[in-house]
Amino acid sequence: MRKCRGLLQAGATVRVISPELVPALLKFAKEGAVEWFDRPFVEGDLEGVSLVFAATNSREVQLLIAGEAKKHKVLLLSLIHI
């Protein structure tokens, strides 16, 4: 949440792709502060993106995100070691 708040304060557009949100992120989504895509991550989600924070509990999804970040030359911060 700290990263999300900091990005919003800096004027960034924040996009969250997840079938579930923690309550604080859900509040931001309902307020329109973040764009929420209520679904799993898929190939192509990083087109036009500058920075991605990957924080899933799935190694498979983390690897997919890492591959997409490399393909699209997007800076990646992975919250688990892949």
Protein Blocks (a to p, Z undefined) as FASTA:
>chain_A
ZZmmmmmmnopacddddfbdcfklmmmmmnopaccddbdddehjlgoiabdcdddfbfkl
mmmmmmmmmmnopacddfbdZZ
